[in-house]
Amino acid sequence: MPRPDDIFLFTREQVRCLDQLALDEFGIPGLVLMENAARHAADIALDGVEAEDDPSALIICGPGNNGGDGLAVARHLHNAGLDVSIILLAEPKRGSDAAIQLDIATRMRLPIRRVESAETGPVVLDAARALGGPSVIIDAILGTGLSRAPGANLAGAIAAINQLGSDACPTLALDCPSGMDVDTGEPQGECVKASVTVTFAGLKPGFLSLDAQTWLGEVIVADIGAPRELLARLGTRLSSLSTQEPRGQPREETSEAPRRRGRRQG
């Protein structure tokens, strides 16, 4: 299991600073960090479906960087042979990293359904039925920047994800469950109930809340390639906290289980 000295916590604001300083000080573009995050998240998703003969994935993407993560994950899952279906809840900002990921997915002719109305819930359920019940749902709607309740169109998609989850369809949340305030661990209106949360760079303070465990499921920390010096400068070492180990802390590493991702598993 990773030593506490190797695990950091990052607030919402520290995550913003991490992305910006990685570029300003080290010349690492956000697109590189996004690609690293997506590669590790895809590996974890593949671990969960490896026993299935014809696995499929439903990827639900918001307009921001979290949606960009989801689009990149969809590409990697497609390359691994999965039947993927993408629902795009809003268009990313032109020129953004998410827009670049959308352009790549479009050029690859991955199936993308655009939905910007409040009727997102039925669309999500319909897409799940079209896949015959997906092997995994990827929650890429809202990331760590959320500080208010999701709008109606996003909330409808979140409710549909949870409805599918109640039918035993596993949900993998990227960075945090959509709808959670990562600084407090509290839901801001509708919130995804994840089976697994793949969180990037480090844990978030709200993940240590006992109440947050309802939404997080298992938590796995994935390295995104940010310099270790930057992580140590901005983050808070888990070992410096006096809290008890939360249920959502990364699980013990075994040869058969997903593990804390620091590099591509061969």
N, C-alpha and C positions, 0 to 999 in steps of 0.2 A: 504494500500500500504506500502511496506517496507520503513522504514526511510532511508534517505540518509546515515546516520551513519552506517547502516547495509549493504551497498553495496560498494564493492571495485572494483577498476580497476587494471588489471594486464597486463603488457607488455608481449611480447613473452618470454623474458628472465626471467621475474618474474614467469611465468608459469612453466618454467623448474626448477627454484629454489624451487618452491612450492612442486612439486612432489618429488624432491630429499630430501628436508629437512623434509617432512612428514615421509619419511623412516628413515633418519639418526637420527633425533632428537626424533621422537615419535614412531618409529617402525611400521608405517602404510605402508604396501606394496602398490605399485602402482596398483596391481590387485584389492585391496579393493576400492581404489578411482575410478578405472574404473567401478567396479560393481555398486557403488553408483551412478555414473554418468549415467550409462546405465539404471538403475532402474527408475530414475526420467524421463529420456528422453522417455522411453517406456510408462510411465504413461501419459505423455503429448501426445504422439502419439495416445494412446488409447482414450484419451479424444476427439480427433478429429474425430475418426471413430465410436464412440459409437452409432450413429444413423443408421449405415449401418447393413444390415442383414448378409452379408458374407464378412467382410472386409479382405483386403489383403495388404501386404506391400512388396515393392521392396527395398532391402537394398544393397547399393553399397559401397564396402569397399576397402580402400587403404591398404598398407602394414604396416603402423605404428600404433601408439596408437589410432588414430582416427578410423582406421579400426577395431581395437580391441573393441572400444566402439560400433561400428556398429554390430559386431558379437554378442556381449552380448545383445544389444537391440533386435536383431533378435530372440535370444533364449527366451527372456521375451515375445515378441509378439507371438511367437509360443505357449508358455505355456498359453497365454491368449486366444488362439483359432484362431488366424489369420492364413491365408494362406500366408506363407512367402517364398520369393525367394531371395537368396544371390548371388551377383556377386562379385567375388574377383579379383581385378585388379592386384595384385602382392602378392607373398608369404611373410608373415611376417618373421622377423629375428628369427632364431631358439632360443628357450629359452625365448623369449620376452613375455610380458603380452598378446600381440595380438596373438602370437602363441598358448598360452594356451587357449585363447578364441576360436581360430580356432579348436583346438583339441576337446574342449567340443562340439562345434557345429557339428563337424564331427561325434563324438560318438553318438550324438542325431539324426544323419542322416537327418539333415536339408539340403534342396536342395542348393548346392553350385556349382556355375559355375565359373571356373577359366579362366580368359582371360588376357593375358599379351601382346597381340599384339596391334597395333595401331587401329585395327578394333573394338574398344570397343563401339563406338557409336551404330552401328547396333545391337550388342549383347544386349545392354541395352534396345533398342527399342523392340527387339524381346522378351525379358523377360517380358517387360511390357504388350505386346500383349498376351503372354501366360497366364498372370494373369487376362486377360479380362479388363485391365486398373486398376492399383493398386489404392487402397484407399489412400495410402500415399507412398511417396518415402523418404527413409532415406539416406541423404547425409553423408557418413562416409569416404570420400576419403582423404581429407587433413585437418589437424588441424591447430593449432596456430603457428606451427614451420615453415610454408611456408614463404620464403623470395625471391622466384624467380618464374617465370612462370611455370605452370605444364607441364610435358612432354606430348608428343603426345598422348600416350595411356590414360592418365588421362584427358587430355583436351577433347578428344573425348567423354568420359563418361559424363563430365560436360556439354558439348553441348547437349548431348542427354537428360540429366535431364531437361535442360531448354526448350528443345523442348516439352517434356512431360508436363512441367509446363505450357506452353502456351496453352495446351489442358485442362487446369483447373485441373491438377493433383497436389495436394498440396505436397510441398517438405519441410521436416523437416531437417535442418542442425544441425549436432552435433558440438558444441563448436563455430564454425564459418562456414560461407559458404565456401566451397572448392574453392581455388583460390584467397582468400582475404588475404592481408597483414593486420594482426590485429592491428599492431602499427599505420598504416596510414589510414586504411579503404579503401584502393585502391585495385582494382582487379589487379592481376599479370597475365595478359593474360585472358584465359577463367575463368569465375567465376560463381558459382551457384547462381541463383536468388531464394532465399529461401522464403517460405511462413512464416515459423517460424524458428527462430534460438534459440536452447537451449544451452546456454553458461554456462560453468562449473566454479564454485567457485566465479566468478565475471565477470563484464563487461570487455571489452578490449578497449584500448584508441581509436582505429580506429572506434569503434561503435558510437562514439560521433560525427563523421563527417556526415554532411547532405548528402553528396554524397553516403555514405555507406548504407543509408536507402534503396536504390534501390535493394541492394543485401540481406540485413538482413531480411526483413519482420518484423514481431513482434519478440521481444527479450524477452526470459524468462531466468532468472538466476536460475540454479539448484545447490544446495549444494552437494559437493562430499565427505563430511566428514572430510575435512582437519581441524585441530584445529583452532579455532577462533583466538587464539593468533598469529598463523602463518600468517593467512590472514591479520591481522592488521599490522604485522611487514613488510610484503612484499608489500602489496597493497597500493593504494592511495584511500582514502575515497572519495566517490562521493560528499559528502557534502563540501569537501575542494575546489572544483572546482567552478569557477564563470560562467561556461557555462550554457546556457539555457538547459532545459530538452529536450533531443533528442526524435525524434519519436520512436526510437528503444528501449527506456527505458522500463523496465518491466511494464506491464499494471496493472491497478488497480485490486485488488483481489475482486472477487465476488463468490457467492456460485455456479455458473454455469460455471465458466471459469477456464482454467488452471491458476495456480498461481505460485508465486515464490516458488520453491520446497525446503523445508528445511528438510522434513521427509516424510516417506511413507504415502500417503493418504489412510485411511482405507476405 
